[in-house]
């Protein structure tokens, strides 16, 4: 009687463990696949200018919006230039409504695709809750650009 | 003077927290009863002094005392009085004072409502909570003093509260969320106390359950409010962004959900004991991890407070100590815990276990997505990445759907053994029925969207299963109406919470699949057509609020030539900081929201305008409220009244 109970208990436990392994395995596989596909790398303007950023992949780019660079096109098309305030500038195109805190002279991050003519076509321009807050990526870009070393050499 | 008083109170509170952390626990060790009894009085003092400190900071805000640096940074004389008060928790220092106050409040509540516990158990639980309070208050005093003065030169005007936070949602969202986060420290403390005592019995689960349910319900409300606030305040019409900080609140919620279900099995059947303890430890650990992520600025988030590495380091150290020592204790003590009851492979126990596995896996995927930018940066010498919504949608959503299907099936199971045949016989007809109704509904009202039909089917299945469950519970009663009102409240709680999830998911899937959205350039007199509605733009006029100037757009909405509503979306410019903010105009109704937000002025009188049509979007938050209400209801259940607990504890306690 007692032995029989133990046995079913053990069998349950084995089934449980197998189920858990199968579940975890599937989940890990799914997760890694999704993660691999959906990582967006960040590139500084200098890296994009130097040709170190991939063309045609979704990436993120960031820098300061150059004063006087914001130009309106037809409908809601807009273009502006982001810079590391040193030597490198990238033109960004976007269609849609810009976030409230978007302004010339402010740091922004854009997510989108780099075209082979060097224009960055953004499908999202990142908004921040706080105008005093500088995205860490942009802060790094500015700090790196003002070091003496040429930025273009710093890749993976 | 007031600020110094507040600071002083906080120091006293730190001392009391230290006493609470040490004396009752030492009393247990030495068998000194009067020391153990201090666990009843110390929490009163702790709450009183943190409360006074909180009141002092509030008074500094209400009297515009800009010599206090924190007040000067986050308030302004023009601010309406209710926002002056809520500005207290508008930034890091004050919000952590609120956190500490809530921690003291939970501690006091535990000491007041734990008369039924044995003295040594109560002393242990409250000592653990004392340790947590001590850590939090020390963190405040050491790195984030809200009472710091900027003397002798201080500004005559404050820098103003971030306009996005000048809103009703922000008055209530943080307190509710913190009630949940910090409330999870109660099951945590009880789990630790139980491990220390080595008395892991069902009485422990019975005692933890109502506290867990309350904390979890608050967390549910907090998350729901946050989602609602993001929807109407950020001007994008989105209600969830998989932002790092949203995830930080979602992870303890997921683990908390697992904990609630696992506690049920532990209380009713005495199974999964050590697993439940582990979940209790993890639920609160995720709360602390959330605090770390938000306050250290390690992740790019829309919520990030100003970055200060010192703070991040402190919380990380505290987190490591608390989680590390809890897990070590668990490793040492939990091995001896055995679940006695056996159960069949097909039983409610198994279903709850699978629910737990799914929830934990779901949490792990969210955790991975949230932390992978950190790991990547550390491994690749500062290379920054972001992981966006596509990852979470691809990974979390399938797991969630599996979980929902499981949820539909589970209430029909019984403890110990549920014959598959009986389960199928009951479930297959309602599943087929749900599928037919869902297909008809979605196809007729919108269009043939396979995924939408699939999800709506599950939602209907959940609801039908619940109705069947209610019917079964009343089936053998003679007077069914009387029986309906005499059912245990915890049953209603479960039904309501599950119904809430179904309502919420129905809202989510409808909003995702059948919303319409357009960003358009509009001149005065132009019309946009959407979902049968015509939005006529009638120009922009100037408006003025207490502390801002605004451009007010006028959009008349008609349907088949009949007036529906006139919306006034605003673009506000705040006088103090010059920051600009979009105030969307929404026409809410049970079945659809019309949402209009003003973008920027483009050229010669034209404006960028965002127009949304969002069917059933409100159901998302109604569902959340139902879930929370269900959670609260379970606590009112007769079973949890003190006398019954006392009896259970008396039986469980050794001589």
Interface residues (C-beta under 8 A of the other chain):
Chain A: X5 X8 X9 X11 X12 X15 X16 X19 X20 X23 X24 X27 X30 X31 X34 X35 X37 X38 X39 X40 X41 X42 X60 X72 X75 X76 X95 X96 X97 X98 X100 X101 X109 X111 X127 X128 X129 X130 X131 X132 X133 X135 X136 X137 X140 X156
Chain B: X162 X164 X234 X235 X297 X300 X302 X303 X304 X306 X307 X342 X343 X344 X345 X350 X353 X354 X357 X358 X361 X364 X365 X368 X369 X372 X376 X380 X382 X383 X384 X385 X386 X387 X388 X390 X391 X394 X395 X398 X399 X519 X520 X521 X577 X579 X580 X581 X582 X597 X599 X600 X602 X603 X608 X610
